[in-house]
Amino acid sequence: MLVSAAEMLKKAKAGHYAVGQFNINNLEWTKAILQTAQELNSPVILGVSEGAGKYMCGYKTVVGMVNGMLEEMNITVPVALHLDHGSYEHCYKCLEAGFSSIMFDGSHYPIEENVAKTTELVKAAHDKGVSIEAEVGAIGGEEDGVIGMGECADPEECKKIADLGVDFLAAGIGNIHGKYPANWKGLSFETLDAVQKKTGDMPLVLHGGTGIPADMIKKAISLGVAKINVNTECQLSFTAATRKYIEEGKDQQGKGYDPRKVLAPGFEAIKATVKEKMELFGSVGKA
Ligand SMILES: [Zn+2]
């Protein structure tokens, strides 16, 4: 059964580790992540962007697929199904469809409007036992066609949003989505520290986990990050493994054209990436 992400992140924060949010795109992705979490006895959050939700034929299809897998694969570790960067309308769609966690990305609204909409969604989510993440300070890079600049969040604004009763908070600390450019300045631990001092026990979320050096990840966790989002890295490893299979001509040997064979190396590559991240984040054995 799907669970809210609130409990697992409270535990993570208290235990000084982070739970990975791995975004899903299809059945293979979802199965690879769930299988790895179960094998490593780790809690896990499945992230679904609006674009990926649309690609997978809508949120109801996603909920049906994930619930089916939890049962058929005998998954016993805590699993949350989370809307990533949700708009106001899509937060409601996911609450309706049976997601166990949502993120309202109101970072592009003026702070007053972000406050008003977040307040309303906190109540709607909690009425259903669903956890809710909010964002302060736009996170850079491109996500579903929206390009942010990678700014640092204002700690006062973070406190304002945290006090509305959200379960965890994404604060921009110089992180960006996608691949990091060569001239990236790194995470602002000063901002992270200031945000955490203002928000107390609030678990913080680090978006754009792909390509942040391991020592920075560890330092971020020590300063209060309890959820780290990984998306691009699984895409890169999946595609590299698939390319290798085709380039080696394996699709033209025997029944190598069978889609289950074509997708197998990519599936294993996602598993390896997820395992590496769970080990780095410290969530192994914490289910
Ligand atoms: Zn994000």
Residues whose N, C-alpha, C, O or C-beta is under 5 A from the ligand:
A	BS01	ZN	H207 G208
